[in-house]
Amino acid sequence: MSTKEAPPRLTPEQMMVVYLDEISGRLADQIAKGQLSSKSFTVGTDWYPLVTGWMSVTIYNDGAADLYIRLNDNIGLPWEEGEAPLKSDENLVIDLKGRKPKVEGSSPVIWLICKAGTAAVRIFNLL
């Protein structure tokens, strides 16, 4: 028979501190830290890549042509596959802040293309 005493139990207040510390650590992992960057450019009928270490991005189509957007894939033509375009005066928000990249500082490549004509594009992204 063992004469060892049971370990002391934490009080409810001590457990609350432990839980709050754990929650704080998990939230810190999900917060995007970085700076805001913006860019304006023109997209035509050739694939245009956006390669940055972004966490979130808002894309605005200020041009007359429809803008097709893909992540990590520029194979085939989006309009042949029935993909929906970003129309003139529309915007799209892509947010990865709640996800950690597989490689630190990496993010998907955004590919942009127009079927015909050009689109004036503005992006605002969190790096």
Secondary structure per residue as TSV (DSSP state, phi and psi in degrees):
chain	resnum	aa	ss	phi	psi
A	1	M	-	360.0	134.4
A	2	S	-	-89.0	141.4
A	3	T	-	-104.1	9.9
A	4	K	-	-69.8	141.5
A	5	E	-	-85.8	152.5
A	6	A	-	-66.8	147.8
A	7	P	-	-63.9	151.6
A	8	P	-	-65.9	143.6
A	9	R	-	-89.2	149.0
A	10	L	-	-79.1	146.7
A	11	T	-	-75.3	162.4
A	12	P	H	-57.0	-36.2
A	13	E	H	-66.5	-40.4
A	14	Q	H	-66.0	-39.8
A	15	M	H	-63.7	-37.5
A	16	M	H	-61.3	-42.4
A	17	V	H	-62.9	-42.1
A	18	V	H	-61.6	-46.8
A	19	Y	H	-63.8	-43.2
A	20	L	H	-63.9	-38.2
A	21	D	H	-64.4	-41.5
A	22	E	H	-65.2	-44.4
A	23	I	H	-61.9	-43.3
A	24	S	H	-59.4	-43.9
A	25	G	H	-63.4	-41.4
A	26	R	H	-67.0	-40.4
A	27	L	H	-67.0	-37.8
A	28	A	H	-62.6	-33.4
A	29	D	H	-67.8	-24.8
A	30	Q	H	-95.4	-10.0
A	31	I	S	-81.9	127.9
A	32	A	-	-78.4	128.5
A	33	K	-	-112.8	129.6
A	34	G	-	171.8	-161.0
A	35	Q	-	-129.2	154.6
A	36	L	E	-84.3	135.0
A	37	S	E	-130.9	149.4
A	38	S	E	-135.9	158.0
A	39	K	E	-157.8	143.0
A	40	S	E	-121.9	138.6
A	41	F	E	-161.2	172.4
A	42	T	E	-113.5	134.5
A	43	V	E	-112.3	134.9
A	44	G	-	-116.7	-143.0
A	45	T	S	-91.3	6.5
A	46	D	S	-110.1	147.9
A	47	W	-	-58.6	134.0
A	48	Y	E	-116.2	115.1
A	49	P	E	-90.6	141.5
A	50	L	E	-113.6	109.3
A	51	V	-	-116.9	102.9
A	52	T	S	-146.9	170.7
A	53	G	-	-92.0	52.1
A	54	W	-	-77.7	153.4
A	55	M	S	-107.8	-32.3
A	56	S	E	-150.7	152.5
A	57	V	E	-148.6	143.2
A	58	T	E	-117.2	126.0
A	59	I	E	-111.0	127.4
A	60	Y	E	-112.9	133.7
A	61	N	E	-101.1	102.3
A	62	D	-	-95.9	1.1
A	63	G	S	-94.7	-180.0
A	64	A	S	-84.2	-29.6
A	65	A	S	-84.2	153.6
A	66	D	-	-69.5	143.0
A	67	L	E	-115.3	125.9
A	68	Y	E	-103.2	138.0
A	69	I	E	-127.8	135.1
A	70	R	E	-135.9	155.5
A	71	L	E	-110.0	124.0
A	72	N	S	61.6	15.2
A	73	D	-	-148.8	119.5
A	74	N	-	-126.6	31.7
A	75	I	-	-96.4	130.1
A	76	G	S	81.9	175.6
A	77	L	-	-111.2	126.0
A	78	P	G	-59.4	-37.6
A	79	W	G	-70.5	-24.5
A	80	E	G	-74.4	-23.3
A	81	E	G	-98.6	4.3
A	82	G	T	79.2	21.7
A	83	E	-	-74.9	148.2
A	84	A	-	-82.1	135.1
A	85	P	-	-89.4	164.4
A	86	L	B	-88.9	111.0
A	87	K	-	-75.6	167.0
A	88	S	T	-56.6	138.2
A	89	D	T	68.3	15.1
A	90	E	-	-103.9	163.7
A	91	N	E	-137.6	160.1
A	92	L	E	-135.3	131.7
A	93	V	E	-107.3	127.2
A	94	I	E	-118.6	120.5
A	95	D	E	-124.2	117.5
A	96	L	-	-113.3	14.0
A	97	K	T	-59.0	-31.0
A	98	G	T	-85.7	1.9
A	99	R	S	-121.9	139.4
A	100	K	-	-88.5	136.4
A	101	P	-	-69.2	153.4
A	102	K	S	-62.5	-38.2
A	103	V	S	-118.5	128.1
A	104	E	T	-54.5	129.9
A	105	G	T	84.2	0.6
A	106	S	-	-100.6	159.1
A	107	S	-	-157.6	167.0
A	108	P	-	-62.5	151.6
A	109	V	-	-83.6	130.9
A	110	I	E	-94.6	127.3
A	111	W	E	-111.4	133.3
A	112	L	E	-125.6	143.9
A	113	I	E	-158.5	152.1
A	114	C	E	-112.8	146.9
A	115	K	S	-70.6	-43.0
A	116	A	S	-149.5	151.9
A	117	G	S	74.2	-156.8
A	118	T	-	-136.7	159.7
A	119	A	E	-128.4	131.2
A	120	A	E	-82.3	122.3
A	121	V	E	-117.9	137.9
A	122	R	E	-120.8	137.4
A	123	I	E	-128.2	146.8
A	124	F	E	-128.9	119.4
A	125	N	E	-132.7	153.4
A	126	L	E	-98.9	119.1
A	127	L	-	-95.5	360.0
